[in-house]
Every structure is written in structure tokens, then in C-alpha cells.
Amino acid sequence: MFMPASTSGVGNSGAAGGYAGDCVHFAAARKHRGGGSACVRHGARRERFGAEESVGGPLVRDSAPVGQAQGACFAEALPRHLHCPKAQGEQQMAVREILEIGHPTLAARAREVEVGAIGTPEVQGWVDDLLDTMRAANGAGIAANQIGIPYRLFTVEVRADNPRYPYKPPIPLTILINPTIAFLSDETFENYEGCLSVPNLRGAVIRHLEISVSGYDRDGAHQSFEVRGYSAGTFQHEKDHLDGILFPHRVVDPGTFCSWSTFSAFRQEEFANRVRQLVERWGA
């Protein structure tokens, strides 16, 4: 259950991390992505790179948050892309490689995004790539370092037809930059989790039931809201990624580990009943 309440504030600085991951573009006639301005991958946000340009290299040249690097060019900051010309009447979709557990970028604490840089084409492009990759992989959320961007932002969205989590209550598209989470109570629940960066594995993690979430949206506006019930676990999972923590690190009982197919066959029905009880109590 969400309780939006606008406020103001700033995030905390993070540590440096590497930059990895390739991007593959797919032409698709598609509607506007929810929650932001139009995202034409080779339109206004990418036009200066050119259809055939391939860029790479370090994200910034020093330890400053993105937006503070002296003389740094954001074009040089981007990972290597396969740039495809935009066909007439079509928009571009960017699905990146998802890094897997053990990759150093996933293990490091992600760095803060300078608030003044949120509106730049580069940061907006990161958000677009997160949305495209999350939706293409049927994720319930995805953090930037999962696609090789070592900065503090993630997206969450649960649609009713998600085949990986058919029991999850819906969550509207939420984009958080420099997010923070605070626990509002000590009450917890056992949550069977999976992860795009840990293929074919599920395990039980203890999550708090009542949290306060804050951060910046893709327009640079600060937002603050509360999440109660089952959905609170999804936000905690994504925030963990930005601190170099994956769900297997939080599994207390190794006996709960199982493959996705084993979970679906033997444990999902019972767990889905528990989720329904939480939704009845807390709402969706």
C-alpha cells in the first residue's frame, strides 16, 4: 500500500564502482514509457552520438558523483553500445545484458547520482535502459548496477501478468534515484525471492513489512512515500542491490534454496496463500 507525500532532501554519497555491460537495440513501435518524457533512443537524447558511433571507457575520471567530474564528457561515460539507426515511425528499445552474481560491479556499493545531472540525456538514457531491460526480462524491479551502471537508481514495476511472480500484487511504475529506505516497525515476514542476476534460484529472505521510501524521480523531483505489506519486500530487494547485497546473502536457512521449477511445483501454492493473507491485511 502506497502513501505518497512530497518532501525535499538529499541523498548520501556512495563508493566507486566499475562499468560493464553491453546494450542491444531493438526497433519497436511502442507507446510512451510510463513515468517520464518521451524516450526515443536515437532521438533528442542520443542524437549527438550518431547511428554508428560506439563509445566506452570509465564513467567519470575522478571520485566525484556523476555531474561533478571536471571536464568529463557524458558521451565518453556511456558503456559500449550497438547503435542502430531509427526506422521511420519507430522508437528504439535498449535491452542490456544483466550481470550475474559474482560480478564485481554487483558486489560494490553503487555511487550517488548528482541531483543536477538527473535531467541529462545520459541519466535519462540509463532510466530508459532500466525500464526496457526490466520489462523484457519480466522483472519486478531492476537496479542500475545489474546492467553495469554503478550508480544509485532502480525501477520497480509489477504487472498483473508477470509470469515470474504471478502472486505479487501490482506495483505502479516507480523510478528512484539516490533512494533511501527506513524501517517503520520491527514486524517482518518471510519472502521467497528470485533475482534476474541469480538465474533459476529462489530462497527465503526476512523482510520488513513497513518501510518509508524516499528518493528522486526521473524529473529530479524528490518524493517520499510509505510501503506496507508484501510489496515492501520488492523495494528492499532493489535497494540492497545498490549496496552490493543480493538476496542469497540474506537467506538465513539454506534449506529454502530451490530452483524456480522446484519452487513452482512444490512451494509456490503455499507461499501464494501467505501473500494473499498479507494483501488482505495490508492491501495491495
KOLLOTOR-179497 format. One record per residue (C-alpha): x, z, y; residue number from 1; residue in one letter. Coordinates in nm, 4 decimals, decimal comma. Layout:
REM KOLLOTOR-179497
+----------+----------+----------+-----+------+
|        X |        Z |        Y |  nr | rest |
+----------+----------+----------+-----+------+
|        X |        Z |        Y | NUM |    A |
...
+----------+----------+----------+-----+------+
//
This chain:
REM KOLLOTOR-179497
+----------+----------+----------+-----+------+
|        X |        Z |        Y |  nr | rest |
+----------+----------+----------+-----+------+
|   0,0000 |   0,0000 |   0,0000 |   1 |    M |
|   0,1483 |  -0,1058 |   0,3338 |   2 |    F |
|   0,1099 |   0,0710 |   0,6682 |   3 |    M |
|   0,2789 |  -0,1465 |   0,9352 |   4 |    P |
|   0,3868 |   0,0283 |   1,2538 |   5 |    A |
|   0,6143 |  -0,1460 |   1,5013 |   6 |    S |
|   0,9068 |   0,0519 |   1,6371 |   7 |    T |
|   1,2610 |  -0,0023 |   1,7604 |   8 |    S |
|   1,6011 |   0,0828 |   1,6288 |   9 |    G |
|   1,9332 |  -0,0411 |   1,4990 |  10 |    V |
|   2,0914 |  -0,0776 |   1,1589 |  11 |    G |
|   2,4097 |   0,0624 |   1,0077 |  12 |    N |
|   2,7336 |  -0,1288 |   0,9719 |  13 |    S |
|   2,8442 |  -0,2436 |   0,6281 |  14 |    G |
|   3,1609 |  -0,3316 |   0,4448 |  15 |    A |
|   3,3112 |  -0,6739 |   0,3993 |  16 |    A |
|   3,2427 |  -0,8945 |   0,1010 |  17 |    G |
|   3,3249 |  -1,2382 |  -0,0335 |  18 |    G |
|   3,1203 |  -1,5531 |  -0,0006 |  19 |    Y |
|   3,0219 |  -1,7550 |  -0,3033 |  20 |    A |
|   2,7530 |  -1,9805 |  -0,4423 |  21 |    G |
|   2,6608 |  -2,3447 |  -0,4163 |  22 |    D |
|   2,3426 |  -2,4955 |  -0,2824 |  23 |    C |
|   2,1465 |  -2,7824 |  -0,4291 |  24 |    V |
|   1,8875 |  -2,9519 |  -0,2090 |  25 |    H |
|   1,5626 |  -3,0941 |  -0,3377 |  26 |    F |
|   1,3347 |  -3,3115 |  -0,1277 |  27 |    A |
|   0,9793 |  -3,1848 |  -0,1377 |  28 |    A |
|   0,6716 |  -3,2490 |   0,0677 |  29 |    A |
|   0,5818 |  -2,8915 |   0,1425 |  30 |    R |
|   0,3977 |  -2,6701 |   0,3848 |  31 |    K |
|   0,5457 |  -2,4242 |   0,6311 |  32 |    H |
|   0,7058 |  -2,1225 |   0,4622 |  33 |    R |
|   0,5209 |  -1,8023 |   0,5445 |  34 |    G |
|   0,6597 |  -1,5627 |   0,7988 |  35 |    G |
|   0,8675 |  -1,7808 |   1,0274 |  36 |    G |
|   0,9224 |  -2,1009 |   1,2167 |  37 |    S |
|   0,9297 |  -2,4424 |   1,0526 |  38 |    A |
|   1,2176 |  -2,4839 |   0,8140 |  39 |    C |
|   1,3326 |  -2,8395 |   0,7804 |  40 |    V |
|   1,6673 |  -2,8063 |   0,6033 |  41 |    R |
|   1,8239 |  -3,1031 |   0,7812 |  42 |    H |
|   1,6098 |  -3,0941 |   1,0919 |  43 |    G |
|   1,6811 |  -2,8866 |   1,4014 |  44 |    A |
|   1,8539 |  -2,6090 |   1,2102 |  45 |    R |
|   2,1084 |  -2,8294 |   1,0344 |  46 |    R |
|   2,1273 |  -3,1494 |   1,2366 |  47 |    E |
|   2,4763 |  -3,0830 |   1,3708 |  48 |    R |
|   2,6282 |  -3,0688 |   1,0218 |  49 |    F |
|   2,5374 |  -3,4262 |   0,9218 |  50 |    G |
|   2,3929 |  -3,5538 |   0,5969 |  51 |    A |
|   2,7258 |  -3,5996 |   0,4224 |  52 |    E |
|   2,9218 |  -3,3035 |   0,5557 |  53 |    E |
|   3,0423 |  -3,0365 |   0,3132 |  54 |    S |
|   3,1601 |  -2,7084 |   0,4601 |  55 |    V |
|   3,3113 |  -2,3929 |   0,3204 |  56 |    G |
|   3,5506 |  -2,1096 |   0,3918 |  57 |    G |
|   3,5237 |  -1,7467 |   0,4991 |  58 |    P |
|   3,2055 |  -1,6315 |   0,6622 |  59 |    L |
|   3,3877 |  -1,4692 |   0,9545 |  60 |    V |
|   3,7534 |  -1,4373 |   1,0432 |  61 |    R |
|   3,7612 |  -1,0640 |   1,1006 |  62 |    D |
|   3,5690 |  -0,7473 |   1,0143 |  63 |    S |
|   3,3025 |  -0,7836 |   1,2828 |  64 |    A |
|   2,9356 |  -0,8222 |   1,1865 |  65 |    P |
|   2,8093 |  -1,1781 |   1,1909 |  66 |    V |
|   2,7601 |  -1,2815 |   1,5526 |  67 |    G |
|   3,0639 |  -1,0881 |   1,6791 |  68 |    Q |
|   3,3517 |  -1,2894 |   1,5324 |  69 |    A |
|   3,5630 |  -1,4102 |   1,8232 |  70 |    Q |
|   3,5529 |  -1,7878 |   1,8420 |  71 |    G |
|   3,4086 |  -1,8222 |   1,4929 |  72 |    A |
|   3,2091 |  -2,1368 |   1,4246 |  73 |    C |
|   2,8965 |  -2,0751 |   1,2205 |  74 |    F |
|   2,9282 |  -2,4203 |   1,0619 |  75 |    A |
|   3,2574 |  -2,3091 |   0,9106 |  76 |    E |
|   3,0898 |  -1,9875 |   0,7981 |  77 |    A |
|   2,8472 |  -2,1583 |   0,5632 |  78 |    L |
|   2,9169 |  -2,1899 |   0,1907 |  79 |    P |
|   2,9783 |  -2,5270 |   0,0329 |  80 |    R |
|   2,6561 |  -2,7295 |   0,0269 |  81 |    H |
|   2,5492 |  -3,0549 |  -0,1234 |  82 |    L |
|   2,3858 |  -3,2120 |   0,1800 |  83 |    H |
|   2,1093 |  -3,4606 |   0,1110 |  84 |    C |
|   1,9522 |  -3,6880 |   0,3725 |  85 |    P |
|   1,5926 |  -3,6039 |   0,4507 |  86 |    K |
|   1,3497 |  -3,8711 |   0,3403 |  87 |    A |
|   1,0882 |  -3,9766 |   0,5917 |  88 |    Q |
|   0,7901 |  -3,7411 |   0,5897 |  89 |    G |
|   0,9612 |  -3,4891 |   0,3634 |  90 |    E |
|   1,1154 |  -3,1473 |   0,4139 |  91 |    Q |
|   1,4216 |  -3,0149 |   0,2361 |  92 |    Q |
|   1,4325 |  -2,7318 |  -0,0135 |  93 |    M |
|   1,7543 |  -2,5403 |  -0,0848 |  94 |    A |
|   1,7827 |  -2,3627 |  -0,4187 |  95 |    V |
|   2,1121 |  -2,1794 |  -0,4574 |  96 |    R |
|   2,2971 |  -2,0624 |  -0,7624 |  97 |    E |
|   2,2075 |  -1,6996 |  -0,8431 |  98 |    I |
|   2,5128 |  -1,4859 |  -0,9092 |  99 |    L |
|   2,5105 |  -1,2695 |  -1,2212 | 100 |    E |
|   2,6062 |  -0,9092 |  -1,2867 | 101 |    I |
|   2,9819 |  -0,8542 |  -1,2704 | 102 |    G |
|   3,0389 |  -1,0945 |  -0,9820 | 103 |    H |
|   3,2436 |  -0,9222 |  -0,7078 | 104 |    P |
|   3,0013 |  -1,0261 |  -0,4335 | 105 |    T |
|   2,7203 |  -0,8425 |  -0,6153 | 106 |    L |
|   2,9386 |  -0,5344 |  -0,6651 | 107 |    A |
|   3,0346 |  -0,4971 |  -0,2970 | 108 |    A |
|   2,8313 |  -0,3379 |  -0,0211 | 109 |    R |
|   2,6893 |  -0,6138 |   0,1978 | 110 |    A |
|   2,7676 |  -0,6314 |   0,5686 | 111 |    R |
|   2,5361 |  -0,5843 |   0,8634 | 112 |    E |
|   2,3958 |  -0,8871 |   1,0439 | 113 |    V |
|   2,4464 |  -0,8673 |   1,4191 | 114 |    E |
|   2,0961 |  -0,8459 |   1,5662 | 115 |    V |
|   2,1765 |  -1,1037 |   1,8321 | 116 |    G |
|   2,2646 |  -1,3561 |   1,5604 | 117 |    A |
|   1,9332 |  -1,3382 |   1,3747 | 118 |    I |
|   1,7888 |  -1,6372 |   1,5607 | 119 |    G |
|   2,0867 |  -1,8641 |   1,4951 | 120 |    T |
|   2,0461 |  -2,1677 |   1,2686 | 121 |    P |
|   2,2863 |  -2,0127 |   1,0190 | 122 |    E |
|   2,0978 |  -1,6862 |   0,9666 | 123 |    V |
|   1,7654 |  -1,8696 |   0,9698 | 124 |    Q |
|   1,9098 |  -2,1021 |   0,7063 | 125 |    G |
|   2,0012 |  -1,8016 |   0,4913 | 126 |    W |
|   1,6414 |  -1,6822 |   0,5078 | 127 |    V |
|   1,5134 |  -2,0273 |   0,4124 | 128 |    D |
|   1,7529 |  -2,0411 |   0,1170 | 129 |    D |
|   1,6450 |  -1,6959 |   0,0015 | 130 |    L |
|   1,2792 |  -1,7988 |   0,0064 | 131 |    L |
|   1,3394 |  -2,1260 |  -0,1748 | 132 |    D |
|   1,5594 |  -1,9679 |  -0,4415 | 133 |    T |
|   1,3294 |  -1,6684 |  -0,4969 | 134 |    M |
|   1,0228 |  -1,8863 |  -0,5395 | 135 |    R |
|   1,1956 |  -2,1446 |  -0,7586 | 136 |    A |
|   1,3122 |  -1,8651 |  -0,9930 | 137 |    A |
|   0,9767 |  -1,6797 |  -0,9923 | 138 |    N |
|   1,1420 |  -1,3724 |  -0,8453 | 139 |    G |
|   0,9518 |  -1,0818 |  -0,6929 | 140 |    A |
|   1,2318 |  -1,0490 |  -0,4387 | 141 |    G |
|   1,5905 |  -1,1526 |  -0,3814 | 142 |    I |
|   1,8838 |  -1,0158 |  -0,1836 | 143 |    A |
|   2,1306 |  -1,2286 |   0,0086 | 144 |    A |
|   2,4332 |  -1,1300 |  -0,1980 | 145 |    N |
|   2,2554 |  -1,2588 |  -0,5100 | 146 |    Q |
|   2,3018 |  -1,6098 |  -0,3696 | 147 |    I |
|   2,6540 |  -1,5460 |  -0,2415 | 148 |    G |
|   2,5774 |  -1,4340 |   0,1145 | 149 |    I |
|   2,7422 |  -1,0910 |   0,1632 | 150 |    P |
|   2,5083 |  -0,9749 |   0,4401 | 151 |    Y |
|   2,2252 |  -0,7252 |   0,4581 | 152 |    R |
|   1,8976 |  -0,9120 |   0,4204 | 153 |    L |
|   1,6419 |  -0,9587 |   0,1476 | 154 |    F |
|   1,2994 |  -1,1053 |   0,0883 | 155 |    T |
|   1,0119 |  -0,9674 |  -0,1169 | 156 |    V |
|   0,7004 |  -1,1546 |  -0,2270 | 157 |    E |
|   0,4768 |  -1,1041 |  -0,5301 | 158 |    V |
|   0,2163 |  -1,3685 |  -0,6002 | 159 |    R |
|  -0,0708 |  -1,3208 |  -0,8405 | 160 |    A |
|   0,0525 |  -1,5885 |  -1,0800 | 161 |    D |
|   0,4129 |  -1,4683 |  -1,1181 | 162 |    N |
|   0,4983 |  -1,5269 |  -1,4878 | 163 |    P |
|   0,7900 |  -1,2812 |  -1,4880 | 164 |    R |
|   0,5788 |  -0,9904 |  -1,3629 | 165 |    Y |
|   0,2112 |  -1,0590 |  -1,4397 | 166 |    P |
|   0,1256 |  -0,6895 |  -1,3983 | 167 |    Y |
|   0,2711 |  -0,6476 |  -1,0482 | 168 |    K |
|   0,0205 |  -0,6063 |  -0,7644 | 169 |    P |
|   0,0610 |  -0,8685 |  -0,4907 | 170 |    P |
|   0,3018 |  -0,8115 |  -0,2024 | 171 |    I |
|   0,2827 |  -1,0411 |   0,1007 | 172 |    P |
|   0,5998 |  -1,2198 |   0,2036 | 173 |    L |
|   0,8316 |  -0,9689 |   0,3694 | 174 |    T |
|   1,1706 |  -1,0541 |   0,5213 | 175 |    I |
|   1,4008 |  -0,7656 |   0,6067 | 176 |    L |
|   1,7359 |  -0,7873 |   0,7836 | 177 |    I |
|   1,9562 |  -0,4756 |   0,8010 | 178 |    N |
|   1,6929 |  -0,2802 |   0,6046 | 179 |    P |
|   1,6811 |   0,0953 |   0,5627 | 180 |    T |
|   1,4705 |   0,2989 |   0,3217 | 181 |    I |
|   1,3837 |   0,6688 |   0,3387 | 182 |    A |
|   1,2015 |   0,8670 |   0,0704 | 183 |    F |
|   0,8826 |   1,0330 |   0,1909 | 184 |    L |
|   0,8405 |   1,2604 |  -0,1110 | 185 |    S |
|   1,0164 |   1,3631 |  -0,4302 | 186 |    D |
|   0,7485 |   1,2082 |  -0,6518 | 187 |    E |
|   0,8867 |   0,9392 |  -0,8841 | 188 |    T |
|   0,7779 |   0,7057 |  -1,1628 | 189 |    F |
|   0,9472 |   0,5196 |  -1,4465 | 190 |    E |
|   0,9662 |   0,1497 |  -1,3684 | 191 |    N |
|   1,0602 |  -0,1187 |  -1,6183 | 192 |    Y |
|   1,2697 |  -0,3610 |  -1,4157 | 193 |    E |
|   1,4282 |  -0,7005 |  -1,4569 | 194 |    G |
|   1,6578 |  -0,8945 |  -1,2274 | 195 |    C |
|   1,7435 |  -1,2563 |  -1,1581 | 196 |    L |
|   2,1107 |  -1,1536 |  -1,1630 | 197 |    S |
|   2,0742 |  -0,9861 |  -1,5045 | 198 |    V |
|   1,9101 |  -1,2587 |  -1,7158 | 199 |    P |
|   1,6889 |  -1,1697 |  -2,0109 | 200 |    N |
|   1,7197 |  -0,7919 |  -1,9765 | 201 |    L |
|   1,4689 |  -0,5197 |  -1,8927 | 202 |    R |
|   1,5217 |  -0,1456 |  -1,8607 | 203 |    G |
|   1,3512 |   0,1676 |  -1,7273 | 204 |    A |
|   1,4582 |   0,2988 |  -1,3852 | 205 |    V |
|   1,3338 |   0,6018 |  -1,1925 | 206 |    I |
|   1,1929 |   0,5039 |  -0,8514 | 207 |    R |
|   1,0323 |   0,6987 |  -0,5685 | 208 |    H |
|   0,6603 |   0,6493 |  -0,5127 | 209 |    L |
|   0,6519 |   0,6951 |  -0,1345 | 210 |    E |
|   0,9010 |   0,5309 |   0,0977 | 211 |    I |
|   0,9459 |   0,4338 |   0,4600 | 212 |    S |
|   1,0992 |   0,0917 |   0,5190 | 213 |    V |
|   1,2464 |  -0,0462 |   0,8385 | 214 |    S |
|   1,4493 |  -0,3476 |   0,9446 | 215 |    G |
|   1,4330 |  -0,6692 |   1,1422 | 216 |    Y |
|   1,2169 |  -0,9699 |   1,0638 | 217 |    D |
|   1,3412 |  -1,3273 |   1,0923 | 218 |    R |
|   1,2372 |  -1,3386 |   1,4573 | 219 |    D |
|   1,4591 |  -1,0409 |   1,5400 | 220 |    G |
|   1,1692 |  -0,8004 |   1,5904 | 221 |    A |
|   1,2146 |  -0,4519 |   1,4493 | 222 |    H |
|   0,9484 |  -0,3449 |   1,2021 | 223 |    Q |
|   0,8713 |  -0,0210 |   1,0251 | 224 |    S |
|   0,6144 |   0,0434 |   0,7529 | 225 |    F |
|   0,5402 |   0,2669 |   0,4583 | 226 |    E |
|   0,5003 |   0,1582 |   0,0971 | 227 |    V |
|   0,3303 |   0,3827 |  -0,1578 | 228 |    R |
|   0,2743 |   0,3344 |  -0,5275 | 229 |    G |
|   0,4154 |   0,0832 |  -0,7699 | 230 |    Y |
|   0,5271 |  -0,1696 |  -0,5069 | 231 |    S |
|   0,7697 |   0,0835 |  -0,3599 | 232 |    A |
|   0,9980 |   0,0165 |  -0,6557 | 233 |    G |
|   1,0397 |  -0,3500 |  -0,5618 | 234 |    T |
|   1,1751 |  -0,2645 |  -0,2167 | 235 |    F |
|   1,4130 |  -0,0039 |  -0,3611 | 236 |    Q |
|   1,5416 |  -0,2584 |  -0,6149 | 237 |    H |
|   1,6259 |  -0,5131 |  -0,3440 | 238 |    E |
|   1,7806 |  -0,2565 |  -0,1110 | 239 |    K |
|   2,0030 |  -0,1397 |  -0,3998 | 240 |    D |
|   2,1466 |  -0,4912 |  -0,4252 | 241 |    H |
|   2,2806 |  -0,4672 |  -0,0706 | 242 |    L |
|   2,4710 |  -0,1546 |  -0,1703 | 243 |    D |
|   2,6238 |  -0,3169 |  -0,4783 | 244 |    G |
|   2,3825 |  -0,1484 |  -0,7211 | 245 |    I |
|   2,1976 |  -0,3404 |  -0,9930 | 246 |    L |
|   1,9153 |  -0,1924 |  -1,1974 | 247 |    F |
|   2,1268 |  -0,1354 |  -1,5155 | 248 |    P |
|   2,3387 |   0,1055 |  -1,3095 | 249 |    H |
|   2,0292 |   0,3234 |  -1,2612 | 250 |    R |
|   1,8979 |   0,3174 |  -1,6196 | 251 |    V |
|   1,9174 |   0,6757 |  -1,7487 | 252 |    V |
|   1,8088 |   0,6114 |  -2,1087 | 253 |    D |
|   1,9994 |   0,3186 |  -2,2678 | 254 |    P |
|   1,7294 |   0,3113 |  -2,5350 | 255 |    G |
|   1,4964 |   0,1481 |  -2,2822 | 256 |    T |
|   1,7106 |  -0,1655 |  -2,2573 | 257 |    F |
|   1,5452 |  -0,4667 |  -2,4173 | 258 |    C |
|   1,5269 |  -0,8411 |  -2,3837 | 259 |    S |
|   1,2483 |  -0,9998 |  -2,1834 | 260 |    W |
|   1,0834 |  -1,1334 |  -2,5003 | 261 |    S |
|   1,1026 |  -0,7930 |  -2,6712 | 262 |    T |
|   0,9561 |  -0,6257 |  -2,3637 | 263 |    F |
|   0,6719 |  -0,8791 |  -2,3541 | 264 |    S |
|   0,5946 |  -0,8365 |  -2,7237 | 265 |    A |
|   0,6214 |  -0,4593 |  -2,7653 | 266 |    F |
|   0,6310 |  -0,2736 |  -2,4310 | 267 |    R |
|   0,4593 |  -0,4760 |  -2,1610 | 268 |    Q |
|   0,1000 |  -0,3880 |  -2,2505 | 269 |    E |
|   0,1621 |  -0,0131 |  -2,2363 | 270 |    E |
|   0,3625 |  -0,0448 |  -1,9172 | 271 |    F |
|   0,0964 |  -0,2661 |  -1,7548 | 272 |    A |
|  -0,1575 |   0,0106 |  -1,8221 | 273 |    N |
|   0,0660 |   0,2567 |  -1,6380 | 274 |    R |
|   0,0959 |   0,0141 |  -1,3493 | 275 |    V |
|  -0,2836 |  -0,0153 |  -1,3304 | 276 |    R |
|  -0,3101 |   0,3633 |  -1,3121 | 277 |    Q |
|  -0,0649 |   0,3701 |  -1,0233 | 278 |    L |
|  -0,2585 |   0,0970 |  -0,8439 | 279 |    V |
|  -0,5840 |   0,2881 |  -0,8955 | 280 |    E |
|  -0,4263 |   0,5940 |  -0,7390 | 281 |    R |
|  -0,2208 |   0,4402 |  -0,4585 | 282 |    W |
|  -0,3765 |   0,0990 |  -0,4064 | 283 |    G |
|  -0,2008 |  -0,2377 |  -0,4161 | 284 |    A |
+----------+----------+----------+-----+------+
//
